[in-house]
Amino acid sequence: LATGPRQNNGIFYEIRTYDIKPSKMKEFVEMVNKYCHLRTAHSELVGFWSAELGAMNKVVHVWKYDNFAHRTAVRHALANDKDWQGKFISPVLPLIEKQHNEVAYLVPWCQLGKPPREGG
């Protein structure tokens, strides 16, 4: 993936990085495991990682969008999804210290595949 200015109005990936309060990491991951299906009902999750070495208490997830209009529609739908807002967003907001988002595109010579199995 390459970050930087918009290359075209096609497929792009949003890389979302959360810094979780150190004592709340386990609780955050449990909430994600329990309610992630509410989020993936709106758009494709490409990957989700947390770190045990290096930068601690970070969670990174990557979402695929067909274009910026698709992302806008998904963000609007999520804001109006009562289950997502009530069961996940409200309870996890106090667990998060900060968030960083980036837009990335596949470089021309790269193909993005699915892992061989969940948790891979």
N, C-alpha and C positions, 0 to 999 in steps of 0.2 A: 504494500500500500504506500502511496505517496500523498503527503499532505500539501497544502498550498492553495493557490487561487483556483477557482472553479475552472475545470477543463472543458466541460460541456454541460448540457442539461440532462445528461443520462444518469446511469446508475452510479451511486456513491455510497460510502459507508460512514456512519457516525461512530466515532470512538469516544465512549463515555468512561471517564475515570473518576471513581469516588474514593476519597480518603475517609475511612470509617474510624470512629472513635475506638481506640485500642481495646477497651473493655467490652465493646459492642459488636465485634467482628462475628462471633459465633451467632449471635442473635440476628444480625443482618443476613448472613448466609442462609440461616434457617428460614427467614421470611422470603428470601428469593426462591428457595427450593419449593416452598409451599404455594407461592402466588405468581411465579414467573409465567405460568400458563395464561394468566389474565393479560399480560403484556404481549406475549407471542401471538395472541389472537389478532393483534393489530399489525404487526410487521415481523420480518424474519430476523431472528437472532443468529448471528454468524458465529459468535464466540463469547465465552464468559470465563474470566480467570480471576483468581485471587493469588496473592503471593505469600509464601512462607519464608522466603529468603529475599534479601535486598530491601527494596522499598516495602516496608511492612504496612499492613492494614489498608491495602489498596485493592480495589476491585475494578477490573476493566471489562467492559462489554462492548461488542460491536454489532451495530444494527444496519441492515441493508435497506436502501430506499431506491425506488425506480427513478426518482427525480425529486426536486425540491418541493413540487406540488404534492407529491406522495407523502413526504415528511410532514408538511403542513397539515395535511388531512389526518395523518396518524396522531400528531400532537394534539389536534383539536378533539379527535375521538377519545384519546386518553384523558384529556381534561374533563370530558363529559361522562367518562365511565365510572359510575358510582362504586362498583366493586373495586376497581383498581385504586381509586382515590381513597376509599374508606378502609379497605383491607390491607393495602400495601403502602401507599404513599404517606398517609398520615402517621402510621406507626413507625416507618423507617426514617422519616425526616430528622428526628432527634438523634439518630445513630450516625448521621453523616456530618463530617467536619467541613468538607468542601468538595466541589465537583468541577471537572474540566471536560469540555467537549471539543472535538476536532472533526473536521470533514476530511475524508481521504478517498482516493480513487485507486483502482488497480492500475499498476504500471502496465504498459502494453504487452510485455513478455510474460506476465504472470496470470495464472489461473487460480481461482480460489475454490478449493474442494471442501467437502464435509469430512470431519474426522471419521475414522473407521467405526467408532462406536461412541455413544454418549459417555462423557467423562474422559475421553481420550485426549 
